[in-house]
Amino acid sequence: MDIAVYVGDVSGPSSLEESVTAARTAACGGASAVWAAQALGWDSLTLLALVGAAVPEIGLGTGVVPVAQRHPLVLAGQALSVQAAVGGRLTLGIGAGVGAMVGGVFGLPHDQPARRMREYLSVLGPLLRGEAVEHHGETLTAVGQIDLPTTCPPPVLLAALGPHMLRVAGELTDGTVTWMAGPRSLGQHIVPTLTRAARTAGRDDPRVVAGALVCVTDDRDSARGRIAARYALAGQVREYRAVLDREGVGGAQDVAVIGDEDSVARHLRGFADAGVTELAAAPFGTAQEKARTTAVLAGLAPSGARRSRPLTTSDRVAIHELIALHGHLADDRRSEDLALLFTPDAVYDVTAYGLGAVDGLPAIARLHHERPGAQPAGHHVSNIIIDDRPDGTATVRSKGLAVMADGRTGTCLYDDTVTHTDAGWRISHRRVRSPRTD
């Protein structure tokens, strides 16, 4: 389970300087990402663009942007702009929003949220991929296209707690972001429902990002009282009341993770046992309590997650050249030189094209050599987005254009993990996806 940290105002008002400092501290402690919530304070996408510019070595996620107030054309443009600004590190978490706020504050319809979200995602997905849409639906009209050609779409996660929204998340997105869901409701309800929906739809197992208030303290009763006061309305909100009831607790103070270092660490490990892939912790309390909480989170980060420095400009140039080199070697039929691209134990996954996944350089070379009729006559790679990870590797997403011998063209998407070896940067895992099906 990865460890992430919320910045911004999720646990109280916060300045930009405080958010940047928290992000730097999280990165040094091995956190995989920082997340920003969206309410009536900081705009989460704007905040992450600013934090991402100051802290280039950490992932970024919105947790979450309510979509009722943002037309998909607007949100796609905002998300892709931030994605370009932060070098492809954004995960776009979205949600239907709390019905009482959507209707009571903004005066917008909020009935049948799962049906509305399904239609919204059917428009947002193509827009994030740069496709034109002309949609006239039951709840939404959208006609247009976002023209940011050098930007790859961010992964999309959907806030989901109930069965209907979880099915939408599993079928149409990369996973979910939860808030105030404890290990019981996650392990018994959220994770299995989401995973079944994803597998039925033929998608990869989903990401599960669980947001939780965390406070390391010697005065547990005081912390519970402060959380109960600040989040008193949570137990009265229908969406959260349902998950609190499923957890068997009365309010936010009961689902928050509170205690000394050992008890908090033990409780947080329970999220991993429930199937959570990333814990997004919101440190709560006094400055001293937050510092103790941050230290515990750093201790729970995966081994080797701390990074001494971000990628340098030279690293990024070398990775760009590495990704482009594949097309040149393939065009020249130089399968014997694939060691210039891949690690000896690399995995090349072309499941999306019915060829499965092959392991190791010899198998990758055979895949390129034995299917000459299926190999394009020319390759071009663009939209290369590099995500600097704290474990010393990097993830790279790019778009491939293939020109066949008969003049037909096609596109594919590459998802690569690259690692630095004694010989330089090499691809250790490549997944080739079809933009029409993924």
Backbone hydrogen bonds in HBPLUS format (Angstrom, degrees):
<---DONOR---> <-ACCEPTOR-->    atom                        ^
c    i                          cat <-CA-CA->   ^        H-A-AA   ^      H-
h    n   atom  resd res      DA  || num        DHA   H-A  angle D-A-AA Bond
n    s   type  num  typ     dist DA aas  dist angle  dist       angle   num
A0002-ASP N   A0277-THR O   2.94 MM 275  6.21 161.7  1.97 145.8 139.8     1
A0279-LEU N   A0002-ASP O   2.90 MM 277  6.26 162.5  1.93 159.8 156.3     2
A0032-SER N   A0003-ILE O   2.80 MM  29  5.96 151.4  1.88 152.9 161.4     3
A0004-ALA N   A0279-LEU O   2.71 MM 275  5.80 159.9  1.75 167.6 160.5     4
A0281-ALA N   A0004-ALA O   2.95 MM 277  6.15 160.5  1.99 137.7 131.7     5
A0005-VAL N   A0033-ALA O   3.16 MM  28  6.66 151.8  2.24 143.0 149.6     6
A0035-TRP N   A0005-VAL O   2.92 MM  30  6.16 149.5  2.02 132.1 140.5     7
A0006-TYR N   A0281-ALA O   2.78 MM 275  5.92 160.1  1.82 150.3 150.3     8
A0007-VAL N   A0035-TRP O   2.79 MM  28  6.04 157.9  1.83 169.3 171.6     9
A0012-GLY N   A0009-ASP O   3.36 MM   3  4.77 169.0  2.37  95.6  98.4    10
A0019-SER N   A0015-SER O   3.06 MM   4  6.36 152.8  2.13 145.8 153.1    11
A0020-VAL N   A0016-LEU O   2.90 MM   4  6.19 161.3  1.94 157.8 162.5    12
A0021-THR N   A0017-GLU O   2.94 MM   4  6.10 163.1  1.97 147.5 152.5    13
A0022-ALA N   A0018-GLU O   2.91 MM   4  6.06 157.9  1.96 143.9 150.3    14
A0023-ALA N   A0019-SER O   2.92 MM   4  6.12 151.7  2.00 144.5 152.3    15
A0024-ARG N   A0020-VAL O   2.91 MM   4  6.20 158.0  1.96 152.2 157.9    16
A0025-THR N   A0021-THR O   2.94 MM   4  6.16 162.8  1.97 151.4 156.2    17
A0026-ALA N   A0022-ALA O   2.89 MM   4  6.05 155.7  1.95 143.7 150.8    18
A0027-ALA N   A0023-ALA O   2.91 MM   4  6.13 158.6  1.95 148.9 154.3    19
A0028-CYS N   A0024-ARG O   3.00 MM   4  6.25 163.3  2.03 151.4 155.5    20
A0029-GLY N   A0025-THR O   3.01 MM   4  6.19 139.4  2.18 141.0 152.2    21
A0029-GLY N   A0026-ALA O   3.13 MM   3  5.03 124.2  2.46  91.8 106.4    22
A0031-ALA N   A0026-ALA O   2.88 MM   5  5.17 161.2  1.92 154.4 148.0    23
A0030-GLY N   A0027-ALA O   3.14 MM   3  5.30 165.0  2.16 108.3 111.6    24
A0059-GLY N   A0032-SER O   3.11 MM  27  5.95 152.2  2.19 133.7 136.2    25
A0034-VAL N   A0059-GLY O   2.95 MM  25  6.27 146.6  2.07 136.0 139.3    26
A0061-GLY N   A0034-VAL O   2.94 MM  27  6.30 138.3  2.12 152.2 156.3    27
A0036-ALA N   A0061-GLY O   2.93 MM  25  6.46 144.1  2.06 153.3 164.7    28
A0063-GLY N   A0036-ALA O   2.73 MM  27  5.50 175.3  1.73 137.6 139.1    29
A0047-LEU N   A0043-ASP O   2.91 MM   4  6.08 167.0  1.93 161.9 166.2    30
A0048-LEU N   A0044-SER O   2.96 MM   4  6.12 159.3  2.01 147.3 152.6    31
A0049-ALA N   A0045-LEU O   3.01 MM   4  6.23 149.2  2.11 144.6 152.6    32
A0050-LEU N   A0046-THR O   3.13 MM   4  6.43 156.1  2.19 149.9 155.6    33
A0051-VAL N   A0047-LEU O   2.85 MM   4  6.11 165.9  1.87 155.6 160.0    34
A0052-GLY N   A0048-LEU O   2.72 MM   4  5.61 157.1  1.78 141.0 148.6    35
A0053-ALA N   A0049-ALA O   3.14 MM   4  6.22 143.6  2.28 134.6 142.7    36
A0054-ALA N   A0050-LEU O   3.30 MM   4  6.56 145.8  2.42 140.1 148.5    37
A0054-ALA N   A0051-VAL O   3.08 MM   3  5.18 123.1  2.42  96.9 111.4    38
A0055-VAL N   A0051-VAL O   2.84 MM   4  5.99 141.5  1.98 151.3 163.2    39
A0060-LEU N   A0089-ARG O   3.10 MM  29  5.81 162.1  2.14 150.3 144.7    40
A0091-THR N   A0060-LEU O   2.77 MM  31  6.16 135.7  1.97 144.0 158.6    41
A0062-THR N   A0091-THR O   3.15 MM  29  6.65 150.9  2.24 162.6 170.3    42
A0065-VAL N   A0093-GLY O   2.88 MM  28  6.27 163.3  1.91 140.4 141.7    43
A0095-GLY N   A0065-VAL O   3.02 MM  30  6.03 144.1  2.15 138.7 134.2    44
A0067-VAL N   A0095-GLY O   2.93 MM  28  6.13 156.9  1.98 174.0 177.9    45
A0070-ARG N   A0067-VAL O   3.00 MM   3  5.05 156.6  2.05 106.7 114.3    46
A0074-VAL N   A0071-HIS O   2.88 MM   3  5.25 121.2  2.23 109.5 124.6    47
A0075-LEU N   A0071-HIS O   2.92 MM   4  6.23 165.3  1.94 160.5 165.0    48
A0076-ALA N   A0072-PRO O   2.86 MM   4  5.76 160.1  1.90 141.0 147.2    49
A0077-GLY N   A0073-LEU O   3.20 MM   4  6.22 157.8  2.25 135.1 141.0    50
A0078-GLN N   A0074-VAL O   2.98 MM   4  6.25 159.7  2.02 151.6 157.5    51
A0079-ALA N   A0075-LEU O   2.81 MM   4  5.94 172.1  1.82 157.1 159.5    52
A0080-LEU N   A0076-ALA O   2.94 MM   4  5.97 166.2  1.96 149.0 153.2    53
A0081-SER N   A0077-GLY O   3.03 MM   4  6.03 147.4  2.14 137.7 146.8    54
A0082-VAL N   A0078-GLN O   3.00 MM   4  6.29 162.0  2.04 153.6 157.6    55
A0083-GLN N   A0079-ALA O   2.82 MM   4  6.02 158.5  1.87 147.4 154.6    56
A0084-ALA N   A0080-LEU O   2.95 MM   4  6.10 155.1  2.01 142.6 148.0    57
A0085-ALA N   A0081-SER O   3.00 MM   4  6.23 153.4  2.08 142.6 150.5    58
A0086-VAL N   A0082-VAL O   2.93 MM   4  6.13 146.7  2.04 155.9 163.3    59
A0088-GLY N   A0083-GLN O   2.91 MM   5  4.95 168.3  1.93 154.0 152.9    60
A0087-GLY N   A0084-ALA O   3.49 MM   3  5.38 168.7  2.50 101.3 103.8    61
A0092-LEU N   A0155-PRO O   2.84 MM  63  6.08 156.1  1.89 178.1 170.0    62
A0157-LEU N   A0092-LEU O   2.93 MM  65  6.18 158.5  1.98 137.1 142.5    63
A0094-ILE N   A0157-LEU O   2.88 MM  63  6.32 160.6  1.92 160.8 163.2    64
A0159-ALA N   A0094-ILE O   2.80 MM  65  6.13 164.7  1.82 162.7 168.0    65
A0101-MET N   A0098-VAL O   2.96 MM   3  5.44 128.6  2.23 111.6 124.8    66
A0102-VAL N   A0098-VAL O   2.91 MM   4  6.15 168.9  1.92 162.0 165.8    67
A0103-GLY N   A0099-GLY O   2.94 MM   4  5.98 168.6  1.96 152.7 155.6    68
A0104-GLY N   A0100-ALA O   2.83 MM   4  5.37 143.7  1.96 124.7 136.3    69
A0105-VAL N   A0101-MET O   2.90 MM   4  4.98 152.0  1.98 124.3 133.2    70
A0106-PHE N   A0101-MET O   3.31 MM   5  6.79 151.1  2.39 160.2 168.4    71
A0108-LEU N   A0102-VAL O   3.03 MM   6  5.66 170.9  2.04 142.9 141.1    72
A0107-GLY N   A0103-GLY O   3.01 MM   4  4.41 126.9  2.30 106.1 116.7    73
A0116-ARG N   A0112-GLN O   3.08 MM   4  6.37 165.0  2.10 159.0 163.7    74
A0117-MET N   A0113-PRO O   2.85 MM   4  5.98 156.1  1.91 147.0 153.9    75
A0118-ARG N   A0114-ALA O   2.97 MM   4  6.12 156.1  2.02 145.9 151.7    76
A0119-GLU N   A0115-ARG O   3.25 MM   4  6.50 161.3  2.29 147.3 151.2    77
A0120-TYR N   A0116-ARG O   2.91 MM   4  6.14 157.2  1.96 147.4 154.8    78
A0121-LEU N   A0117-MET O   2.88 MM   4  6.05 166.9  1.89 157.2 158.9    79
A0122-SER N   A0118-ARG O   3.13 MM   4  6.30 143.7  2.27 137.9 147.6    80
A0123-VAL N   A0120-TYR O   3.08 MM   3  5.41 146.7  2.20 105.0 114.8    81
A0124-LEU N   A0120-TYR O   2.84 MM   4  6.10 165.6  1.87 154.7 159.6    82
A0125-GLY N   A0121-LEU O   3.07 MM   4  5.79 172.6  2.08 143.3 145.6    83
A0127-LEU N   A0123-VAL O   3.30 MM   4  6.49 162.6  2.34 150.9 156.1    84
A0128-LEU N   A0124-LEU O   2.92 MM   4  6.15 158.0  1.97 160.6 166.0    85
A0129-ARG N   A0125-GLY O   3.18 MM   4  6.47 137.3  2.37 144.1 155.9    86
A0129-ARG N   A0126-PRO O   3.08 MM   3  5.03 128.9  2.35  94.1 108.2    87
A0131-GLU N   A0126-PRO O   2.88 MM   5  5.13 157.9  1.93 156.0 148.5    88
A0130-GLY N   A0127-LEU O   3.01 MM   3  5.10 159.6  2.05 106.6 111.7    89
A0133-VAL N   A0144-GLY O   2.86 MM  11  5.51 163.2  1.89 156.4 160.9    90
A0144-GLY N   A0133-VAL O   2.93 MM  11  5.51 157.2  1.99 148.1 153.1    91
A0135-HIS N   A0142-ALA O   2.72 MM   7  5.07 175.3  1.72 157.3 159.0    92
A0142-ALA N   A0135-HIS O   2.85 MM   7  5.07 159.6  1.89 142.1 147.6    93
A0137-GLY N   A0140-LEU O   2.81 MM   3  5.20 162.8  1.84 165.5 164.5    94
A0151-THR N   A0148-LEU O   3.22 MM   3  5.93 155.3  2.29 132.4 131.9    95
A0174-ASP N   A0156-VAL O   2.81 MM  18  5.66 161.6  1.85 171.0 177.1    96
A0158-LEU N   A0175-GLY O   2.98 MM  17  6.35 167.2  2.00 142.1 139.8    97
A0166-LEU N   A0162-GLY O   2.97 MM   4  6.06 152.7  2.05 152.5 161.3    98
A0167-ARG N   A0163-PRO O   3.07 MM   4  6.23 147.5  2.18 140.8 148.0    99
A0168-VAL N   A0164-HIS O   3.20 MM   4  6.55 154.9  2.26 143.9 150.4   100
A0169-ALA N   A0165-MET O   2.89 MM   4  6.15 160.5  1.93 150.0 155.5   101
A0170-GLY N   A0166-LEU O   2.91 MM   4  6.11 162.5  1.94 148.7 152.9   102
A0171-GLU N   A0167-ARG O   2.98 MM   4  6.06 155.3  2.04 147.8 154.0   103
A0172-LEU N   A0168-VAL O   2.96 MM   4  5.88 155.9  2.02 153.1 158.3   104
A0173-THR N   A0169-ALA O   3.01 MM   4  5.13 148.8  2.11 137.4 140.5   105
A0207-ARG N   A0174-ASP O   2.91 MM  33  6.19 171.8  1.92 149.6 149.4   106
A0176-THR N   A0207-ARG O   2.96 MM  31  6.34 151.4  2.04 151.7 155.7   107
A0209-VAL N   A0176-THR O   2.93 MM  33  6.14 178.3  1.93 158.6 158.9   108
A0178-THR N   A0209-VAL O   2.85 MM  31  6.34 157.8  1.89 161.0 168.3   109
A0211-GLY N   A0178-THR O   2.81 MM  33  5.61 152.6  1.89 129.6 138.3   110
A0186-LEU N   A0182-GLY O   3.00 MM   4  6.11 158.8  2.05 159.2 165.9   111
A0187-GLY N   A0183-PRO O   2.85 MM   4  5.76 167.6  1.86 144.7 148.9   112
A0188-GLN N   A0184-ARG O   2.92 MM   4  5.89 160.1  1.96 153.0 158.7   113
A0189-HIS N   A0185-SER O   3.03 MM   4  5.29 141.8  2.18 125.8 134.2   114
A0190-ILE N   A0185-SER O   2.92 MM   5  6.26 165.4  1.94 154.7 158.7   115
A0191-VAL N   A0186-LEU O   2.86 MM   5  5.56 166.0  1.88 147.8 152.7   116
A0193-THR N   A0189-HIS O   3.10 MM   4  5.95 157.6  2.16 145.2 152.2   117
A0194-LEU N   A0190-ILE O   2.98 MM   4  5.99 166.8  2.00 155.0 159.3   118
A0195-THR N   A0191-VAL O   2.91 MM   4  5.93 165.3  1.93 153.7 158.4   119
A0196-ARG N   A0192-PRO O   3.00 MM   4  6.04 162.4  2.03 145.7 150.3   120
A0197-ALA N   A0193-THR O   3.20 MM   4  6.37 161.8  2.23 145.0 149.8   121
A0198-ALA N   A0194-LEU O   3.00 MM   4  6.27 159.1  2.04 151.7 157.5   122
A0199-ARG N   A0195-THR O   2.95 MM   4  6.12 168.7  1.96 155.9 158.6   123
A0200-THR N   A0196-ARG O   2.92 MM   4  6.03 159.4  1.97 150.1 156.1   124
A0201-ALA N   A0197-ALA O   3.08 MM   4  6.23 145.4  2.20 140.4 149.2   125
A0203-ARG N   A0198-ALA O   2.86 MM   5  5.09 164.9  1.88 154.6 149.5   126
A0202-GLY N   A0199-ARG O   3.00 MM   3  4.91 156.0  2.06 100.7 108.1   127
A0277-THR N   A0208-VAL O   2.98 MM  69  5.19 143.2  2.12 131.2 142.6   128
A0278-GLU N   A0208-VAL O   3.14 MM  70  6.31 150.2  2.23 155.5 148.2   129
A0210-ALA N   A0278-GLU O   2.95 MM  68  6.44 149.1  2.04 158.7 167.6   130
A0280-ALA N   A0210-ALA O   2.85 MM  70  5.75 160.4  1.89 133.3 139.7   131
A0212-ALA N   A0280-ALA O   3.05 MM  68  6.40 150.6  2.14 148.1 150.5   132
A0282-ALA N   A0212-ALA O   2.79 MM  70  5.94 158.5  1.84 157.3 156.3   133
A0257-VAL N   A0213-LEU O   2.86 MM  44  6.14 171.1  1.87 162.8 159.9   134
A0214-VAL N   A0282-ALA O   3.14 MM  68  5.86 164.7  2.17 129.9 130.1   135
A0284-PHE N   A0214-VAL O   2.88 MM  70  5.87 148.8  1.98 158.0 157.6   136
A0215-CYS N   A0257-VAL O   2.86 MM  42  6.29 158.8  1.91 165.2 167.4   137
A0259-GLY N   A0215-CYS O   3.19 MM  44  6.72 148.6  2.29 161.4 166.0   138
A0217-THR N   A0259-GLY O   2.85 MM  42  5.47 151.9  1.93 129.3 137.9   139
A0223-ALA N   A0219-ASP O   3.15 MM   4  6.47 164.6  2.18 155.1 159.1   140
A0224-ARG N   A0220-ARG O   2.92 MM   4  6.16 161.0  1.96 154.0 159.4   141
A0225-GLY N   A0221-ASP O   2.98 MM   4  6.21 156.6  2.04 146.9 153.1   142
A0226-ARG N   A0222-SER O   2.97 MM   4  6.28 157.6  2.03 152.3 158.0   143
A0227-ILE N   A0223-ALA O   2.97 MM   4  6.18 161.6  2.01 153.0 157.7   144
A0228-ALA N   A0224-ARG O   2.87 MM   4  6.00 159.8  1.91 149.1 155.4   145
A0229-ALA N   A0225-GLY O   3.02 MM   4  6.19 153.3  2.09 144.6 151.0   146
A0230-ARG N   A0226-ARG O   3.03 MM   4  6.23 164.1  2.06 147.6 151.9   147
A0231-TYR N   A0227-ILE O   2.93 MM   4  5.91 162.4  1.96 154.1 158.5   148
A0234-ALA N   A0231-TYR O   3.10 MM   3  5.53 148.7  2.20 109.6 118.5   149
A0236-GLN N   A0233-LEU O   2.88 MM   3  5.22 149.8  1.98 110.6 120.6   150
A0237-VAL N   A0234-ALA O   3.21 MM   3  5.32 156.1  2.27 104.4 111.4   151
A0241-ARG N   A0237-VAL O   2.70 MM   4  5.75 157.4  1.75 164.2 171.9   152
A0242-ALA N   A0238-ARG O   3.18 MM   4  6.28 156.0  2.24 149.0 152.0   153
A0244-LEU N   A0240-TYR O   2.90 MM   4  6.10 157.9  1.94 155.6 162.4   154
A0245-ASP N   A0241-ARG O   2.91 MM   4  6.06 154.9  1.97 146.5 153.1   155
A0246-ARG N   A0242-ALA O   3.02 MM   4  6.25 152.5  2.10 140.4 148.2   156
A0247-GLU N   A0243-VAL O   2.95 MM   4  6.12 140.5  2.11 137.3 147.9   157
A0248-GLY N   A0244-LEU O   2.95 MM   4  6.15 119.2  2.33 132.7 148.8   158
A0249-VAL N   A0244-LEU O   3.03 MM   5  5.50 175.4  2.04 152.4 153.2   159
A0248-GLY N   A0245-ASP O   2.97 MM   3  4.86 136.9  2.16  92.7 105.9   160
A0254-ASP N   A0251-GLY O   2.96 MM   3  5.49 147.9  2.06 113.1 122.5   161
A0255-VAL N   A0252-ALA O   3.24 MM   3  5.34 134.7  2.45  99.4 110.8   162
A0256-ALA N   A0252-ALA O   2.99 MM   4  6.05 135.2  2.19 150.5 161.7   163
A0264-VAL N   A0260-ASP O   2.97 MM   4  6.06 165.8  1.99 162.9 167.1   164
A0265-ALA N   A0261-GLU O   3.03 MM   4  6.12 166.3  2.05 149.5 153.7   165
A0266-ARG N   A0262-ASP O   3.00 MM   4  6.14 159.0  2.04 146.4 152.4   166
A0267-HIS N   A0263-SER O   2.96 MM   4  6.10 159.8  2.00 146.0 151.5   167
A0268-LEU N   A0264-VAL O   2.90 MM   4  6.09 163.2  1.92 155.8 160.2   168
A0269-ARG N   A0265-ALA O   3.08 MM   4  6.28 148.8  2.18 144.5 152.1   169
A0270-GLY N   A0267-HIS O   2.99 MM   3  5.24 137.6  2.17 101.8 114.2   170
A0271-PHE N   A0268-LEU O   3.03 MM   3  5.49 148.4  2.13 109.6 117.9   171
A0272-ALA N   A0269-ARG O   3.12 MM   3  5.33 120.9  2.49 100.0 113.4   172
A0273-ASP N   A0269-ARG O   3.22 MM   4  6.63 156.0  2.28 147.0 153.4   173
A0274-ALA N   A0270-GLY O   3.09 MM   4  6.28 132.4  2.33 134.4 146.3   174
A0274-ALA N   A0271-PHE O   3.08 MM   3  5.02 129.8  2.34  93.2 107.1   175
A0276-VAL N   A0271-PHE O   3.12 MM   5  5.58 161.9  2.15 151.7 147.0   176
A0275-GLY N   A0272-ALA O   3.01 MM   3  5.28 161.6  2.05 109.6 115.4   177
A0290-LYS N   A0286-THR O   2.84 MM   4  6.08 161.4  1.88 156.9 161.9   178
A0291-ALA N   A0287-ALA O   2.98 MM   4  6.16 152.0  2.06 142.4 150.1   179
A0292-ARG N   A0288-GLN O   3.00 MM   4  6.28 157.9  2.05 149.6 155.0   180
A0293-THR N   A0289-GLU O   2.90 MM   4  6.10 154.0  1.97 145.6 153.5   181
A0294-THR N   A0290-LYS O   2.85 MM   4  6.07 159.5  1.90 149.7 154.7   182
A0295-ALA N   A0291-ALA O   3.10 MM   4  6.33 150.3  2.20 142.2 149.7   183
A0296-VAL N   A0292-ARG O   3.13 MM   4  6.45 153.4  2.20 146.3 152.6   184
A0297-LEU N   A0293-THR O   2.99 MM   4  6.30 161.4  2.03 154.6 159.7   185
A0298-ALA N   A0294-THR O   2.99 MM   4  6.22 155.1  2.05 146.4 152.8   186
A0299-GLY N   A0295-ALA O   3.12 MM   4  6.37 146.7  2.23 140.1 148.7   187
A0299-GLY N   A0296-VAL O   3.08 MM   3  5.07 119.0  2.47  93.7 108.9   188
A0300-LEU N   A0296-VAL O   3.15 MM   4  6.47 127.8  2.43 140.2 153.8   189
A0300-LEU N   A0297-LEU O   3.06 MM   3  5.11 137.9  2.24  97.6 109.7   190
A0301-ALA N   A0298-ALA O   3.34 MM   3  5.27 148.2  2.44  96.1 104.9   191
A0305-ALA N   A0302-PRO O   2.95 MM   3  5.49 143.6  2.08 145.9 143.8   192
A0316-ARG N   A0312-THR O   3.06 MM   4  6.42 161.1  2.10 151.8 155.9   193
A0317-VAL N   A0313-THR O   2.95 MM   4  6.21 158.6  1.99 152.3 158.1   194
A0318-ALA N   A0314-SER O   2.96 MM   4  6.13 162.2  1.99 148.0 153.0   195
A0319-ILE N   A0315-ASP O   2.91 MM   4  6.20 152.3  1.98 150.9 158.8   196
A0320-HIS N   A0316-ARG O   2.94 MM   4  6.17 160.6  1.98 149.2 154.3   197
A0321-GLU N   A0317-VAL O   2.98 MM   4  6.25 162.4  2.01 151.7 156.2   198
A0322-LEU N   A0318-ALA O   2.91 MM   4  6.11 147.4  2.01 141.0 150.5   199
A0323-ILE N   A0319-ILE O   3.01 MM   4  6.28 164.2  2.03 156.8 158.5   200
A0324-ALA N   A0320-HIS O   3.08 MM   4  6.32 162.1  2.11 151.6 156.7   201
A0325-LEU N   A0321-GLU O   2.93 MM   4  5.99 140.5  2.09 141.8 152.3   202
A0329-LEU N   A0325-LEU O   2.99 MM   4  6.27 166.2  2.01 165.2 167.9   203
A0330-ALA N   A0326-HIS O   2.93 MM   4  6.10 160.7  1.97 152.1 158.0   204
A0331-ASP N   A0327-GLY O   2.89 MM   4  6.02 159.3  1.93 148.6 154.3   205
A0332-ASP N   A0328-HIS O   3.09 MM   4  6.25 150.5  2.18 144.3 151.6   206
A0334-ARG N   A0329-LEU O   2.88 MM   5  5.06 169.3  1.89 153.8 153.6   207
A0333-ARG N   A0330-ALA O   3.06 MM   3  4.88 158.2  2.11 100.8 107.1   208
A0337-ASP N   A0334-ARG O   2.98 MM   3  5.60 162.2  2.01 117.2 123.0   209
A0338-LEU N   A0335-SER O   3.30 MM   3  5.44 160.6  2.34 112.8 112.0   210
A0340-LEU N   A0337-ASP O   2.92 MM   3  5.80 167.6  1.94 125.5 129.7   211
A0341-LEU N   A0338-LEU O   2.84 MM   3  5.22 158.1  1.89 111.0 118.5   212
A0342-PHE N   A0338-LEU O   2.97 MM   4  6.22 164.3  1.99 163.0 166.9   213
A0427-ILE N   A0341-LEU O   2.69 MM  86  5.97 169.4  1.70 155.3 157.1   214
A0343-THR N   A0427-ILE O   3.02 MM  84  6.04 153.6  2.09 142.5 141.8   215
A0346-ALA N   A0343-THR O   3.10 MM   3  5.10 159.3  2.14 119.9 117.4   216
A0361-LEU N   A0344-PRO O   3.15 MM  17  5.34 146.6  2.27 138.3 138.3   217
A0360-GLY N   A0346-ALA O   2.73 MM  14  5.09 160.2  1.76 157.1 163.3   218
A0347-VAL N   A0428-SER O   3.09 MM  81  6.37 151.5  2.17 131.6 136.5   219
A0430-ARG N   A0347-VAL O   2.84 MM  83  6.24 158.0  1.89 159.1 166.7   220
A0348-TYR N   A0358-VAL O   2.89 MM  10  5.35 165.1  1.91 157.9 163.0   221
A0358-VAL N   A0348-TYR O   2.96 MM  10  5.35 162.1  2.00 141.2 143.4   222
A0349-ASP N   A0430-ARG O   2.70 MM  81  5.97 177.7  1.70 168.6 168.7   223
A0432-VAL N   A0349-ASP O   2.88 MM  83  6.18 168.0  1.90 175.7 173.2   224
A0350-VAL N   A0356-GLY O   2.78 MM   6  5.36 151.6  1.85 159.1 158.7   225
A0353-TYR N   A0350-VAL O   2.98 MM   3  5.54 155.5  2.04 114.4 121.9   226
A0355-LEU N   A0350-VAL O   3.25 MM   5  5.42 162.7  2.29 138.9 134.3   227
A0354-GLY N   A0351-THR O   2.94 MM   3  5.03 162.7  1.97 117.2 116.1   228
A0364-ILE N   A0360-GLY O   3.05 MM   4  6.32 156.3  2.11 152.9 160.5   229
A0365-ALA N   A0361-LEU O   2.86 MM   4  6.04 161.2  1.89 159.2 163.9   230
A0366-ARG N   A0362-PRO O   2.97 MM   4  6.23 155.2  2.03 145.7 152.4   231
A0367-LEU N   A0363-ALA O   2.98 MM   4  6.19 154.7  2.04 144.0 150.8   232
A0368-HIS N   A0364-ILE O   3.15 MM   4  6.46 151.3  2.23 146.0 152.6   233
A0369-HIS N   A0365-ALA O   2.82 MM   4  5.97 150.3  1.91 147.8 157.4   234
A0370-GLU N   A0366-ARG O   2.74 MM   4  5.49 170.9  1.75 154.2 155.9   235
A0374-ALA N   A0371-ARG O   3.03 MM   3  5.41 140.0  2.20 107.7 119.0   236
A0375-GLN N   A0372-PRO O   3.17 MM   3  5.12 153.2  2.24  99.2 107.4   237
A0377-ALA N   A0403-VAL O   2.79 MM  26  5.78 132.7  2.01 139.4 152.3   238
A0378-GLY N   A0403-VAL O   3.08 MM  25  5.05 140.9  2.24 144.0 148.9   239
A0403-VAL N   A0378-GLY O   2.96 MM  25  5.05 165.2  1.98 145.9 147.9   240
A0380-HIS N   A0401-LEU O   2.92 MM  21  5.08 134.6  2.13 146.6 155.4   241
A0401-LEU N   A0380-HIS O   2.72 MM  21  5.08 163.0  1.75 159.6 164.9   242
A0382-SER N   A0399-LYS O   2.86 MM  17  5.33 165.5  1.88 157.9 162.8   243
A0399-LYS N   A0382-SER O   2.91 MM  17  5.33 177.8  1.91 151.2 151.9   244
A0385-ILE N   A0397-ARG O   2.79 MM  12  5.23 164.5  1.82 159.8 165.1   245
A0397-ARG N   A0385-ILE O   2.92 MM  12  5.23 159.7  1.97 149.4 155.1   246
A0387-ASP N   A0395-THR O   2.69 MM   8  5.06 166.7  1.71 165.3 167.6   247
A0395-THR N   A0387-ASP O   3.01 MM   8  5.06 159.5  2.06 144.5 146.9   248
A0389-ARG N   A0393-THR O   3.26 MM   4  5.72 152.8  2.34 146.5 149.0   249
A0392-GLY N   A0389-ARG O   3.33 MM   3  6.06 159.6  2.37 123.6 124.1   250
A0394-ALA N   A0418-VAL O   2.99 MM  24  5.35 150.9  2.08 151.0 155.8   251
A0418-VAL N   A0394-ALA O   2.82 MM  24  5.35 171.1  1.83 163.4 166.5   252
A0396-VAL N   A0416-ASP O   2.78 MM  20  4.97 161.8  1.81 142.3 147.4   253
A0416-ASP N   A0396-VAL O   2.76 MM  20  4.97 175.8  1.76 159.7 160.7   254
A0398-SER N   A0414-TYR O   3.06 MM  16  5.22 152.2  2.14 141.7 148.1   255
A0414-TYR N   A0398-SER O   2.89 MM  16  5.22 168.7  1.90 146.7 150.4   256
A0400-GLY N   A0412-CYS O   2.79 MM  12  5.08 168.6  1.80 145.3 149.1   257
A0412-CYS N   A0400-GLY O   2.94 MM  12  5.08 146.1  2.05 139.0 145.5   258
A0402-ALA N   A0410-GLY O   2.82 MM   8  5.27 172.3  1.82 158.2 160.5   259
A0410-GLY N   A0402-ALA O   2.99 MM   8  5.27 143.1  2.13 144.6 152.0   260
A0404-MET N   A0408-ARG O   2.77 MM   4  5.26 168.0  1.78 162.7 165.6   261
A0407-GLY N   A0404-MET O   2.99 MM   3  5.31 161.8  2.03 114.6 118.1   262
A0413-LEU N   A0433-ARG O   2.84 MM  20  4.98 164.4  1.86 145.4 148.8   263
A0433-ARG N   A0413-LEU O   2.76 MM  20  4.98 169.6  1.77 153.7 157.2   264
A0415-ASP N   A0431-ARG O   2.88 MM  16  5.05 158.9  1.92 150.2 156.6   265
A0431-ARG N   A0415-ASP O   2.87 MM  16  5.05 153.3  1.95 141.1 150.0   266
A0417-THR N   A0429-HIS O   2.86 MM  12  5.13 150.6  1.95 148.1 153.6   267
A0428-SER N   A0417-THR O   2.80 MM  11  5.69 161.3  1.84 157.6 164.2   268
A0419-THR N   A0426-ARG O   2.87 MM   7  5.60 157.3  1.93 161.8 166.9   269
A0426-ARG N   A0419-THR O   2.96 MM   7  5.60 156.3  2.02 153.3 160.2   270
A0421-THR N   A0424-GLY O   2.86 MM   3  5.02 170.0  1.87 129.6 132.6   271
A0424-GLY N   A0421-THR O   3.01 MM   3  5.02 161.2  2.05 104.7 110.8   272
A0437-THR N   A0434-SER O   3.17 MM   3  5.55 153.4  2.24 110.8 117.8   273
A0438-ASP N   A0434-SER O   3.09 MM   4  6.07 148.9  2.19 161.8 169.7   274
